[in-house]
Amino acid sequence: MRATTRTRLTVTLCAAEALAATEHDADAVRAFLTREGGRERFSAGAHCITLLGVTGTATASIPAAFASWIRNANRKLEKRHG
């Protein structure tokens, strides 16, 4: 992962974690994704969020898929940093 990509993912992840800690509604998540260039879709019974090459999915709700994206983004950064 390029340094600029890692930095952007780190900054976006910090903002996502702050949002998830204070907001639990789908509209707030959608606004965040729009602002950050991500996308949300519903396919085969699951909500799917893709942002900066990281995907999160959940069947329950968009905020649950957002929480999945946060976990996966953290994993991606940890994997790159050993």
N, CA, C and O atoms as a GROMACS GRO file, in nm:
protein
  328
    1MET      N    1   0.084  -0.116   0.000
    1MET     CA    2   0.000   0.000   0.000
    1MET      C    3   0.090   0.124   0.000
    1MET      O    4   0.184   0.133   0.079
    2ARG      N    5   0.060   0.216  -0.087
    2ARG     CA    6   0.137   0.341  -0.094
    2ARG      C    7   0.116   0.423   0.032
    2ARG      O    8   0.012   0.414   0.097
    3ALA      N    9   0.215   0.502   0.065
    3ALA     CA   10   0.209   0.584   0.186
    3ALA      C   11   0.090   0.680   0.183
    3ALA      O   12   0.025   0.701   0.286
    4THR      N   13   0.062   0.738   0.068
    4THR     CA   14  -0.050   0.831   0.059
    4THR      C   15  -0.183   0.760   0.079
    4THR      O   16  -0.274   0.814   0.142
    5THR      N   17  -0.195   0.638   0.026
    5THR     CA   18  -0.317   0.559   0.044
    5THR      C   19  -0.333   0.521   0.191
    5THR      O   20  -0.443   0.530   0.246
    6ARG      N   21  -0.225   0.478   0.254
    6ARG     CA   22  -0.228   0.441   0.395
    6ARG      C   23  -0.270   0.561   0.481
    6ARG      O   24  -0.350   0.547   0.573
    7THR      N   25  -0.214   0.677   0.450
    7THR     CA   26  -0.247   0.798   0.525
    7THR      C   27  -0.394   0.834   0.508
    7THR      O   28  -0.462   0.865   0.605
    8ARG      N   29  -0.442   0.830   0.385
    8ARG     CA   30  -0.583   0.863   0.359
    8ARG      C   31  -0.676   0.764   0.429
    8ARG      O   32  -0.777   0.805   0.487
    9LEU      N   33  -0.642   0.635   0.425
    9LEU     CA   34  -0.722   0.534   0.493
    9LEU      C   35  -0.722   0.558   0.644
    9LEU      O   36  -0.825   0.545   0.709
   10THR      N   37  -0.608   0.592   0.699
   10THR     CA   38  -0.597   0.619   0.843
   10THR      C   39  -0.684   0.737   0.884
   10THR      O   40  -0.757   0.729   0.982
   11VAL      N   41  -0.676   0.846   0.809
   11VAL     CA   42  -0.756   0.965   0.840
   11VAL      C   43  -0.905   0.936   0.826
   11VAL      O   44  -0.985   0.975   0.911
   12THR      N   45  -0.941   0.868   0.720
   12THR     CA   46  -1.082   0.835   0.697
   12THR      C   47  -1.134   0.741   0.805
   12THR      O   48  -1.247   0.755   0.851
   13LEU      N   49  -1.050   0.646   0.845
   13LEU     CA   50  -1.088   0.552   0.951
   13LEU      C   51  -1.112   0.626   1.082
   13LEU      O   52  -1.208   0.594   1.154
   14CYS      N   53  -1.028   0.722   1.115
   14CYS     CA   54  -1.048   0.802   1.238
   14CYS      C   55  -1.182   0.874   1.233
   14CYS      O   56  -1.255   0.876   1.332
   15ALA      N   57  -1.214   0.934   1.120
   15ALA     CA   58  -1.342   1.004   1.105
   15ALA      C   59  -1.459   0.906   1.113
   15ALA      O   60  -1.563   0.938   1.172
   16ALA      N   61  -1.443   0.789   1.054
   16ALA     CA   62  -1.549   0.687   1.057
   16ALA      C   63  -1.574   0.638   1.199
   16ALA      O   64  -1.688   0.621   1.240
   17GLU      N   65  -1.467   0.616   1.275
   17GLU     CA   66  -1.481   0.571   1.413
   17GLU      C   67  -1.551   0.678   1.498
   17GLU      O   68  -1.634   0.645   1.583
   18ALA      N   69  -1.519   0.803   1.475
   18ALA     CA   70  -1.585   0.912   1.548
   18ALA      C   71  -1.733   0.917   1.514
   18ALA      O   72  -1.817   0.935   1.603
   19LEU      N   73  -1.766   0.902   1.387
   19LEU     CA   74  -1.906   0.901   1.345
   19LEU      C   75  -1.980   0.784   1.407
   19LEU      O   76  -2.090   0.800   1.460
   20ALA      N   77  -1.920   0.666   1.402
   20ALA     CA   78  -1.985   0.545   1.455
   20ALA      C   79  -2.008   0.555   1.606
   20ALA      O   80  -2.102   0.496   1.658
   21ALA      N   81  -1.922   0.628   1.675
   21ALA     CA   82  -1.937   0.643   1.820
   21ALA      C   83  -2.051   0.737   1.858
   21ALA      O   84  -2.103   0.731   1.969
   22THR      N   85  -2.089   0.824   1.765
   22THR     CA   86  -2.192   0.924   1.798
   22THR      C   87  -2.321   0.910   1.720
   22THR      O   88  -2.426   0.950   1.768
   23GLU      N   89  -2.316   0.854   1.602
   23GLU     CA   90  -2.434   0.842   1.516
   23GLU      C   91  -2.460   0.696   1.483
   23GLU      O   92  -2.369   0.619   1.453
   24HIS      N   93  -2.587   0.659   1.489
   24HIS     CA   94  -2.623   0.521   1.458
   24HIS      C   95  -2.736   0.514   1.356
   24HIS      O   96  -2.818   0.423   1.358
   25ASP      N   97  -2.738   0.612   1.265
   25ASP     CA   98  -2.845   0.607   1.167
   25ASP      C   99  -2.790   0.602   1.026
   25ASP      O  100  -2.681   0.653   0.997
   26ALA      N  101  -2.867   0.542   0.938
   26ALA     CA  102  -2.824   0.517   0.801
   26ALA      C  103  -2.798   0.646   0.724
   26ALA      O  104  -2.706   0.650   0.642
   27ASP      N  105  -2.874   0.750   0.748
   27ASP     CA  106  -2.855   0.875   0.675
   27ASP      C  107  -2.718   0.937   0.705
   27ASP      O  108  -2.654   0.991   0.615
   28ALA      N  109  -2.675   0.930   0.829
   28ALA     CA  110  -2.543   0.984   0.865
   28ALA      C  111  -2.432   0.905   0.796
   28ALA      O  112  -2.334   0.962   0.749
   29VAL      N  113  -2.448   0.773   0.789
   29VAL     CA  114  -2.349   0.688   0.720
   29VAL      C  115  -2.348   0.720   0.572
   29VAL      O  116  -2.241   0.733   0.512
   30ARG      N  117  -2.465   0.732   0.512
   30ARG     CA  118  -2.472   0.765   0.369
   30ARG      C  119  -2.407   0.901   0.339
   30ARG      O  120  -2.337   0.915   0.239
   31ALA      N  121  -2.430   0.999   0.424
   31ALA     CA  122  -2.369   1.131   0.404
   31ALA      C  123  -2.217   1.120   0.413
   31ALA      O  124  -2.146   1.183   0.335
   32PHE      N  125  -2.168   1.043   0.507
   32PHE     CA  126  -2.024   1.023   0.522
   32PHE      C  127  -1.967   0.958   0.396
   32PHE      O  128  -1.865   1.002   0.344
   33LEU      N  129  -2.032   0.854   0.347
   33LEU     CA  130  -1.984   0.783   0.228
   33LEU      C  131  -1.984   0.875   0.106
   33LEU      O  132  -1.890   0.871   0.026
   34THR      N  133  -2.086   0.956   0.092
   34THR     CA  134  -2.093   1.051  -0.020
   34THR      C  135  -1.977   1.149  -0.013
   34THR      O  136  -1.910   1.176  -0.113
   35ARG      N  137  -1.953   1.202   0.105
   35ARG     CA  138  -1.846   1.300   0.125
   35ARG      C  139  -1.707   1.238   0.099
   35ARG      O  140  -1.618   1.306   0.047
   36GLU      N  141  -1.689   1.112   0.136
   36GLU     CA  142  -1.558   1.047   0.125
   36GLU      C  143  -1.538   0.969  -0.005
   36GLU      O  144  -1.431   0.914  -0.028
   37GLY      N  145  -1.641   0.963  -0.090
   37GLY     CA  146  -1.627   0.894  -0.218
   37GLY      C  147  -1.654   0.744  -0.212
   37GLY      O  148  -1.611   0.670  -0.300
   38GLY      N  149  -1.723   0.701  -0.109
   38GLY     CA  150  -1.757   0.559  -0.096
   38GLY      C  151  -1.892   0.529  -0.159
   38GLY      O  152  -1.957   0.618  -0.214
   39ARG      N  153  -1.932   0.404  -0.150
   39ARG     CA  154  -2.064   0.368  -0.202
   39ARG      C  155  -2.128   0.263  -0.113
   39ARG      O  156  -2.060   0.185  -0.045
   40GLU      N  157  -2.259   0.263  -0.115
   40GLU     CA  158  -2.339   0.168  -0.038
   40GLU      C  159  -2.438   0.104  -0.133
   40GLU      O  160  -2.498   0.172  -0.217
   41ARG      N  161  -2.455  -0.025  -0.119
   41ARG     CA  162  -2.553  -0.095  -0.202
   41ARG      C  163  -2.614  -0.209  -0.122
   41ARG      O  164  -2.559  -0.252  -0.021
   42PHE      N  165  -2.727  -0.257  -0.168
   42PHE     CA  166  -2.795  -0.371  -0.107
   42PHE      C  167  -2.804  -0.478  -0.212
   42PHE      O  168  -2.866  -0.458  -0.317
   43SER      N  169  -2.743  -0.593  -0.185
   43SER     CA  170  -2.739  -0.700  -0.284
   43SER      C  171  -2.746  -0.835  -0.213
   43SER      O  172  -2.676  -0.858  -0.114
   44ALA      N  173  -2.829  -0.922  -0.264
   44ALA     CA  174  -2.842  -1.058  -0.212
   44ALA      C  175  -2.869  -1.060  -0.061
   44ALA      O  176  -2.817  -1.145   0.011
   45GLY      N  177  -2.950  -0.966  -0.016
   45GLY     CA  178  -2.989  -0.964   0.124
   45GLY      C  179  -2.888  -0.903   0.219
   45GLY      O  180  -2.903  -0.916   0.341
   46ALA      N  181  -2.785  -0.837   0.166
   46ALA     CA  182  -2.683  -0.778   0.253
   46ALA      C  183  -2.653  -0.635   0.212
   46ALA      O  184  -2.650  -0.602   0.093
   47HIS      N  185  -2.630  -0.551   0.311
   47HIS     CA  186  -2.583  -0.414   0.288
   47HIS      C  187  -2.432  -0.424   0.268
   47HIS      O  188  -2.363  -0.493   0.343
   48CYS      N  189  -2.381  -0.354   0.168
   48CYS     CA  190  -2.239  -0.359   0.137
   48CYS      C  191  -2.187  -0.216   0.123
   48CYS      O  192  -2.244  -0.135   0.050
   49ILE      N  193  -2.079  -0.187   0.193
   49ILE     CA  194  -2.015  -0.056   0.188
   49ILE      C  195  -1.873  -0.074   0.135
   49ILE      O  196  -1.799  -0.159   0.183
   50THR      N  197  -1.836   0.006   0.036
   50THR     CA  198  -1.701   0.003  -0.018
   50THR      C  199  -1.645   0.145  -0.016
   50THR      O  200  -1.708   0.240  -0.064
   51LEU      N  201  -1.526   0.157   0.040
   51LEU     CA  202  -1.460   0.287   0.052
   51LEU      C  203  -1.310   0.263   0.061
   51LEU      O  204  -1.265   0.186   0.145
   52LEU      N  205  -1.234   0.329  -0.024
   52LEU     CA  206  -1.087   0.321  -0.024
   52LEU      C  207  -1.036   0.178  -0.035
   52LEU      O  208  -0.936   0.142   0.029
   53GLY      N  209  -1.102   0.098  -0.115
   53GLY     CA  210  -1.057  -0.039  -0.138
   53GLY      C  211  -1.090  -0.136  -0.026
   53GLY      O  212  -1.041  -0.249  -0.026
   54VAL      N  213  -1.170  -0.094   0.069
   54VAL     CA  214  -1.210  -0.179   0.181
   54VAL      C  215  -1.361  -0.196   0.174
   54VAL      O  216  -1.434  -0.101   0.145
   55THR      N  217  -1.408  -0.318   0.201
   55THR     CA  218  -1.550  -0.348   0.196
   55THR      C  219  -1.598  -0.398   0.331
   55THR      O  220  -1.527  -0.471   0.401
   56GLY      N  221  -1.717  -0.359   0.367
   56GLY     CA  222  -1.783  -0.409   0.487
   56GLY      C  223  -1.924  -0.451   0.452
   56GLY      O  224  -1.991  -0.383   0.374
   57THR      N  225  -1.970  -0.562   0.508
   57THR     CA  226  -2.104  -0.611   0.478
   57THR      C  227  -2.176  -0.650   0.606
   57THR      O  228  -2.115  -0.685   0.707
   58ALA      N  229  -2.308  -0.643   0.600
   58ALA     CA  230  -2.394  -0.688   0.710
   58ALA      C  231  -2.535  -0.705   0.658
   58ALA      O  232  -2.579  -0.632   0.569
   59THR      N  233  -2.606  -0.801   0.713
   59THR     CA  234  -2.745  -0.820   0.674
   59THR      C  235  -2.840  -0.734   0.756
   59THR      O  236  -2.952  -0.708   0.713
   60ALA      N  237  -2.796  -0.688   0.873
   60ALA     CA  238  -2.886  -0.618   0.965
   60ALA      C  239  -2.920  -0.476   0.920
   60ALA      O  240  -3.037  -0.439   0.915
   61SER      N  241  -2.818  -0.395   0.887
   61SER     CA  242  -2.843  -0.254   0.858
   61SER      C  243  -2.720  -0.188   0.796
   61SER      O  244  -2.612  -0.247   0.793
   62ILE      N  245  -2.738  -0.067   0.748
   62ILE     CA  246  -2.625   0.010   0.696
   62ILE      C  247  -2.526   0.044   0.807
   62ILE      O  248  -2.405   0.031   0.785
   63PRO      N  249  -2.571   0.087   0.925
   63PRO     CA  250  -2.473   0.111   1.032
   63PRO      C  251  -2.394  -0.015   1.070
   63PRO      O  252  -2.276  -0.005   1.106
   64ALA      N  253  -2.456  -0.131   1.063
   64ALA     CA  254  -2.384  -0.256   1.092
   64ALA      C  255  -2.279  -0.282   0.983
   64ALA      O  256  -2.169  -0.328   1.014
   65ALA      N  257  -2.312  -0.254   0.858
   65ALA     CA  258  -2.215  -0.268   0.750
   65ALA      C  259  -2.101  -0.168   0.766
   65ALA      O  260  -1.986  -0.199   0.734
   66PHE      N  261  -2.133  -0.049   0.817
   66PHE     CA  262  -2.031   0.052   0.843
   66PHE      C  263  -1.936   0.005   0.953
   66PHE      O  264  -1.815   0.025   0.944
   67ALA      N  265  -1.991  -0.057   1.057
   67ALA     CA  266  -1.907  -0.113   1.163
   67ALA      C  267  -1.816  -0.223   1.107
   67ALA      O  268  -1.700  -0.235   1.146
   68SER      N  269  -1.868  -0.302   1.015
   68SER     CA  270  -1.788  -0.405   0.948
   68SER      C  271  -1.676  -0.341   0.866
   68SER      O  272  -1.563  -0.390   0.866
   69TRP      N  273  -1.708  -0.231   0.797
   69TRP     CA  274  -1.605  -0.160   0.720
   69TRP      C  275  -1.495  -0.110   0.812
   69TRP      O  276  -1.377  -0.120   0.779
   70ILE      N  277  -1.531  -0.055   0.927
   70ILE     CA  278  -1.432  -0.006   1.023
   70ILE      C  279  -1.341  -0.119   1.069
   70ILE      O  280  -1.219  -0.102   1.073
   71ARG      N  281  -1.398  -0.234   1.104
   71ARG     CA  282  -1.316  -0.350   1.145
   71ARG      C  283  -1.222  -0.392   1.034
   71ARG      O  284  -1.104  -0.418   1.058
   72ASN      N  285  -1.273  -0.399   0.911
   72ASN     CA  286  -1.190  -0.442   0.799
   72ASN      C  287  -1.081  -0.341   0.765
   72ASN      O  288  -0.970  -0.379   0.728
   73ALA      N  289  -1.111  -0.212   0.778
   73ALA     CA  290  -1.010  -0.109   0.754
   73ALA      C  291  -0.899  -0.118   0.858
   73ALA      O  292  -0.782  -0.104   0.826
   74ASN      N  293  -0.937  -0.141   0.984
   74ASN     CA  294  -0.836  -0.160   1.089
   74ASN      C  295  -0.749  -0.282   1.059
   74ASN      O  296  -0.627  -0.276   1.075
   75ARG      N  297  -0.810  -0.390   1.017
   75ARG     CA  298  -0.734  -0.512   0.982
   75ARG      C  299  -0.636  -0.485   0.868
   75ARG      O  300  -0.522  -0.530   0.870
   76LYS      N  301  -0.684  -0.412   0.768
   76LYS     CA  302  -0.597  -0.382   0.653
   76LYS      C  303  -0.475  -0.300   0.697
   76LYS      O  304  -0.363  -0.326   0.654
   77LEU      N  305  -0.498  -0.201   0.782
   77LEU     CA  306  -0.386  -0.120   0.830
   77LEU      C  307  -0.294  -0.201   0.920
   77LEU      O  308  -0.172  -0.186   0.910
   78GLU      N  309  -0.348  -0.286   1.006
   78GLU     CA  310  -0.264  -0.370   1.093
   78GLU      C  311  -0.182  -0.467   1.011
   78GLU      O  312  -0.065  -0.492   1.043
   79LYS      N  313  -0.240  -0.523   0.908
   79LYS     CA  314  -0.170  -0.617   0.822
   79LYS      C  315  -0.050  -0.551   0.755
   79LYS      O  316   0.055  -0.612   0.740
   80ARG      N  317  -0.067  -0.426   0.715
   80ARG     CA  318   0.039  -0.353   0.647
   80ARG      C  319   0.149  -0.310   0.743
   80ARG      O  320   0.264  -0.290   0.703
   81HIS      N  321   0.114  -0.295   0.871
   81HIS     CA  322   0.212  -0.248   0.969
   81HIS      C  323   0.271  -0.362   1.051
   81HIS      O  324   0.354  -0.339   1.139
   82GLY      N  325   0.226  -0.486   1.022
   82GLY     CA  326   0.280  -0.602   1.092
   82GLY      C  327   0.233  -0.612   1.230
   82GLY      O  328   0.271  -0.705   1.301
   0.00000   0.00000   0.00000
